[in-house]
Amino acid sequence: MQSRREGGLAGELAEAVAALEAAGVDAPRHDAEALLAHVLDVSRSRLASGRELSAEQLERYRRLVERRAGREPLQHIVGSAPFRYVEVEVGPGVFVPRPETELLAGWAIDVLRDLPISARRSVVDLGTGSGAIALALATEVPEAAVHAVELDGEAFAYAQRNLTGTGVDLRHGDMAHAFADLDGTVDVVVSNPPYIPLDAYDAVQTEARDHDPAAALWSGADGLDAIREVERVAARLLRPGGWVGCEHADAQGESAPAVFSGSGRWSGVRDNLDLAGRLRFVTARRV
């Protein structure tokens, strides 16, 4: 980018927005402001248009904008991602949590809060990734016993850092065999598993396809392999009357609920909308 020092911060910001827009970034102004706030170590709301960047800040900002224009995820560049009322460390090797998943976490939080005061309130997060869901659960329902499992070693390392000191029971392993000690006792199981069909490569956003770990994206020919596993594990873990919530692709609004309704182990199977009004996660109750 060419210098616009005569325009101060506002000129640099305008040039960054134009560069990101030309690169096809979905939210160029938001990302340009987020990168600038990161460089200045302030919140986006405290960006002052009349402020001048130092030479060092200017150089750093332009490098970060170039990385984002290359479609490196914003969250990888700044090293963190917001999730409900918490912030989690993310980067190469772990799935970046999306705003859509905040609704799934919110559903689980509401179910836990509605349980009787005398209940122990236990919840399991299957395939926790960065630990975002588990951290939100532990933060917003501190009286609950929160358990989480992650198989991938790199993602597990992020979850360890994000969940240290929270009291979350984090385990390294395959969700298929996890938490045998909790069988039949859990109140809520929640999961954002991989759910993209193997033949949908071209339809996946560049940032996710090129930077999120493959194990967090792809899930068999129909995208339902991991969801089938969640159904089986949740049925094992939950007490009668316990709840499961599982995210899926918007195109799986019929097929994902069918995984649960077709097994005969669930009642009240229903799908739920995301922030954009698209079917996004299925919920069901253990019979």
C-alpha positions as CSV (number, residue, x, y, z in Angstrom):
1,M,0.0,0.0,0.0
2,Q,1.1,3.5,-0.7
3,S,1.4,6.0,2.2
4,R,-1.4,8.3,3.1
5,R,0.3,10.0,6.0
6,E,-1.5,13.2,5.1
7,G,-4.7,11.6,6.0
8,G,-3.4,10.3,9.3
9,L,-5.0,7.2,10.8
10,A,-8.2,7.8,8.8
11,G,-6.3,7.6,5.5
12,E,-4.4,4.5,6.4
13,L,-7.7,2.9,7.5
14,A,-9.4,3.8,4.3
15,E,-6.6,2.3,2.3
16,A,-6.6,-0.9,4.3
17,V,-10.4,-1.2,3.8
18,A,-10.0,-0.9,0.1
19,A,-7.2,-3.5,0.0
20,L,-9.2,-6.0,2.0
21,E,-12.3,-5.4,-0.1
22,A,-10.4,-6.0,-3.3
23,A,-9.1,-9.3,-1.8
24,G,-12.6,-10.5,-1.2
25,V,-12.6,-10.3,2.6
26,D,-16.2,-10.6,3.9
27,A,-16.0,-7.7,6.4
28,P,-13.2,-5.4,5.2
29,R,-14.0,-2.4,7.4
30,H,-14.4,-4.5,10.6
31,D,-11.2,-6.4,9.9
32,A,-9.2,-3.3,9.0
33,E,-10.4,-1.6,12.2
34,A,-9.7,-4.8,14.3
35,L,-6.1,-5.0,13.0
36,L,-5.6,-1.3,13.7
37,A,-6.9,-1.6,17.2
38,H,-4.6,-4.6,17.7
39,V,-1.6,-2.6,16.6
40,L,-2.5,0.3,18.8
41,D,-3.6,-2.0,21.7
42,V,-6.9,-0.4,22.1
43,S,-10.5,-1.5,21.5
44,R,-12.2,-0.7,18.2
45,S,-14.5,1.8,19.9
46,R,-11.4,3.8,21.0
47,L,-9.9,4.3,17.6
48,A,-9.4,8.1,17.1
49,S,-9.4,9.3,13.5
50,G,-7.1,12.2,14.2
51,R,-4.3,10.0,15.7
52,E,-1.0,9.5,13.8
53,L,0.7,6.2,13.6
54,S,4.4,5.9,14.4
55,A,6.6,4.6,11.7
56,E,6.9,1.3,13.5
57,Q,3.1,1.0,13.9
58,L,2.5,2.0,10.3
59,E,4.9,-0.7,9.1
60,R,3.4,-3.3,11.4
61,Y,-0.2,-2.4,10.4
62,R,0.6,-2.7,6.7
63,R,2.1,-6.1,7.2
64,L,-0.9,-7.3,9.1
65,V,-3.3,-6.0,6.4
66,E,-1.3,-7.8,3.7
67,R,-1.6,-11.0,5.7
68,R,-5.4,-10.6,6.0
69,A,-5.6,-9.7,2.3
70,G,-3.9,-13.1,1.7
71,R,-7.0,-14.6,3.4
72,E,-5.2,-15.6,6.6
73,P,-7.9,-15.6,9.3
74,L,-8.2,-12.4,11.3
75,Q,-8.2,-14.5,14.5
76,H,-4.9,-16.1,13.6
77,I,-3.3,-12.7,13.0
78,V,-4.4,-11.2,16.3
79,G,-4.1,-14.6,18.2
80,S,-7.5,-14.7,19.7
81,A,-11.2,-15.0,19.1
82,P,-14.2,-13.7,21.0
83,F,-16.9,-16.2,22.1
84,R,-19.9,-14.9,24.0
85,Y,-18.4,-13.3,27.1
86,V,-14.9,-14.8,26.9
87,E,-11.8,-14.7,24.6
88,V,-9.9,-17.8,23.6
89,E,-6.4,-18.1,22.2
90,V,-6.4,-19.5,18.6
91,G,-4.0,-20.0,15.8
92,P,-2.7,-22.6,13.3
93,G,-3.7,-26.0,14.3
94,V,-7.1,-25.3,16.0
95,F,-10.6,-24.5,14.6
96,V,-11.6,-20.8,15.0
97,P,-14.9,-20.6,16.9
98,R,-17.7,-19.0,14.9
99,P,-20.5,-16.7,16.1
100,E,-23.1,-19.3,15.1
101,T,-21.8,-21.7,17.7
102,E,-22.5,-19.1,20.4
103,L,-26.2,-19.9,20.1
104,L,-25.5,-23.6,20.7
105,A,-23.5,-22.7,23.8
106,G,-26.3,-20.4,24.9
107,W,-28.8,-23.2,24.5
108,A,-26.7,-25.5,26.7
109,I,-26.3,-22.7,29.3
110,D,-30.1,-22.1,29.4
111,V,-30.8,-25.8,29.9
112,L,-28.2,-26.1,32.7
113,R,-29.7,-23.0,34.4
114,D,-33.2,-24.4,34.2
115,L,-32.2,-27.6,36.2
116,P,-33.3,-27.7,39.8
117,I,-31.1,-25.9,42.2
118,S,-30.4,-29.2,44.0
119,A,-29.1,-30.8,40.8
120,R,-25.3,-31.2,40.4
121,R,-25.5,-29.9,36.8
122,S,-23.0,-31.7,34.6
123,V,-22.2,-31.1,31.0
124,V,-19.8,-32.7,28.4
125,D,-18.4,-30.8,25.4
126,L,-17.4,-33.4,22.8
127,G,-14.6,-32.3,20.5
128,T,-13.9,-29.1,22.3
129,G,-11.2,-27.7,20.0
130,S,-10.0,-24.4,21.4
131,G,-12.2,-25.0,24.5
132,A,-14.5,-22.1,23.6
133,I,-17.8,-23.8,24.4
134,A,-16.4,-25.4,27.6
135,L,-15.0,-22.0,28.7
136,A,-18.3,-20.3,28.1
137,L,-20.2,-23.0,30.1
138,A,-17.7,-22.8,33.0
139,T,-17.9,-19.0,33.0
140,E,-21.6,-18.6,32.8
141,V,-22.7,-21.6,34.9
142,P,-19.9,-21.8,37.4
143,E,-21.7,-24.2,39.6
144,A,-21.8,-26.8,36.8
145,A,-19.3,-29.7,36.4
146,V,-17.9,-29.1,33.0
147,H,-16.1,-31.9,31.1
148,A,-14.4,-31.6,27.7
149,V,-12.5,-33.9,25.4
150,E,-10.3,-33.3,22.3
151,L,-8.4,-35.8,20.2
152,D,-6.1,-33.7,18.1
153,G,-2.8,-32.8,19.9
154,E,-2.4,-29.3,18.6
155,A,-6.0,-28.4,19.4
156,F,-5.7,-30.0,22.8
157,A,-2.7,-27.7,23.6
158,Y,-4.9,-24.6,22.8
159,A,-7.7,-26.0,25.0
160,Q,-5.2,-26.6,27.8
161,R,-4.1,-23.0,27.8
162,N,-7.6,-21.6,27.4
163,L,-9.1,-23.8,30.2
164,T,-6.3,-23.7,32.8
165,G,-7.6,-22.6,36.1
166,T,-11.3,-22.9,35.1
167,G,-12.0,-26.2,36.8
168,V,-13.0,-27.8,33.5
169,D,-12.2,-31.5,33.4
170,L,-10.3,-31.6,30.1
171,R,-9.2,-34.9,28.7
172,H,-7.1,-35.9,25.7
173,G,-8.7,-38.6,23.6
174,D,-11.3,-39.9,21.2
175,M,-14.8,-38.8,22.0
176,A,-16.1,-42.2,21.0
177,H,-14.6,-43.7,24.2
178,A,-14.4,-40.7,26.5
179,F,-15.9,-40.3,29.9
180,A,-16.9,-44.0,30.5
181,D,-16.9,-43.0,34.2
182,L,-19.8,-40.6,33.6
183,D,-22.0,-43.0,31.6
184,G,-25.7,-42.4,32.3
185,T,-25.2,-39.5,34.7
186,V,-24.7,-36.4,32.5
187,D,-27.3,-33.7,32.2
188,V,-26.2,-32.0,28.9
189,V,-24.0,-33.1,26.0
190,V,-23.0,-30.4,23.5
191,S,-20.8,-30.6,20.4
192,N,-19.7,-28.7,17.4
193,P,-18.3,-31.6,15.4
194,P,-16.9,-31.6,11.8
195,Y,-19.8,-31.8,9.4
196,I,-18.6,-30.8,5.9
197,P,-19.0,-33.5,3.2
198,L,-15.8,-34.5,1.4
199,D,-17.0,-33.3,-2.0
200,A,-17.9,-29.8,-0.7
201,Y,-14.3,-28.5,-0.9
202,D,-15.0,-25.7,-3.3
203,A,-17.9,-24.4,-1.3
204,V,-15.9,-23.8,1.9
205,Q,-14.7,-20.3,2.7
206,T,-11.0,-19.8,1.9
207,E,-10.0,-18.9,5.5
208,A,-11.5,-22.2,6.8
209,R,-10.4,-24.4,3.9
210,D,-6.8,-23.2,4.0
211,H,-6.3,-22.6,7.7
212,D,-8.6,-24.6,9.9
213,P,-7.4,-28.2,10.6
214,A,-8.9,-30.7,8.2
215,A,-10.0,-32.9,11.1
216,A,-12.3,-30.1,12.3
217,L,-14.0,-29.7,8.9
218,W,-14.5,-32.9,6.9
219,S,-16.8,-35.7,8.0
220,G,-17.4,-38.4,5.4
221,A,-19.3,-38.5,2.2
222,D,-22.4,-36.9,3.6
223,G,-20.8,-34.9,6.3
224,L,-22.7,-36.8,9.0
225,D,-20.0,-39.3,10.3
226,A,-19.1,-37.2,13.3
227,I,-22.7,-36.3,14.1
228,R,-23.5,-40.0,14.1
229,E,-20.7,-40.5,16.7
230,V,-22.1,-37.6,18.8
231,E,-25.5,-39.3,18.8
232,R,-24.0,-42.6,20.0
233,V,-21.8,-41.1,22.7
234,A,-24.5,-38.7,24.0
235,A,-26.9,-41.6,24.3
236,R,-24.3,-43.4,26.4
237,L,-23.4,-40.4,28.6
238,L,-26.8,-38.9,29.3
239,R,-29.2,-39.7,32.1
240,P,-32.8,-40.4,31.1
241,G,-34.3,-36.9,30.3
242,G,-30.8,-35.4,29.6
243,W,-30.3,-33.2,26.6
244,V,-28.0,-33.1,23.6
245,G,-27.2,-30.2,21.3
246,C,-25.2,-30.7,18.1
247,E,-24.2,-28.2,15.4
248,H,-24.5,-29.0,11.7
249,A,-24.3,-27.4,8.3
250,D,-27.3,-25.3,7.2
251,A,-27.9,-27.8,4.4
252,Q,-28.3,-30.6,7.0
253,G,-31.5,-29.3,8.5
254,E,-33.3,-32.5,7.7
255,S,-30.4,-35.1,7.6
256,A,-28.8,-34.1,11.0
257,P,-32.1,-34.3,13.0
258,A,-32.8,-37.6,11.3
259,V,-29.6,-39.1,12.8
260,F,-31.2,-38.6,16.2
261,S,-34.9,-39.3,15.4
262,G,-34.0,-42.5,13.5
263,S,-32.1,-44.1,16.4
264,G,-35.2,-44.5,18.7
265,R,-33.2,-43.1,21.6
266,W,-34.5,-39.6,21.6
267,S,-37.7,-37.5,22.1
268,G,-38.4,-33.9,21.2
269,V,-35.9,-33.9,18.3
270,R,-36.0,-30.4,16.8
271,D,-33.7,-28.1,14.8
272,N,-32.8,-24.5,15.7
273,L,-31.9,-21.4,13.8
274,D,-28.7,-19.4,13.8
275,L,-28.3,-15.6,13.7
276,A,-28.9,-15.5,10.0
277,G,-32.1,-17.6,10.3
278,R,-30.6,-20.8,8.9
279,L,-31.1,-24.2,10.5
280,R,-27.9,-24.7,12.5
281,F,-28.1,-27.1,15.5
282,V,-30.2,-30.0,16.5
283,T,-31.4,-30.7,20.1
284,A,-33.0,-33.8,21.5
285,R,-33.8,-35.4,24.9
286,R,-32.8,-38.9,26.0
287,V,-35.7,-41.2,26.5
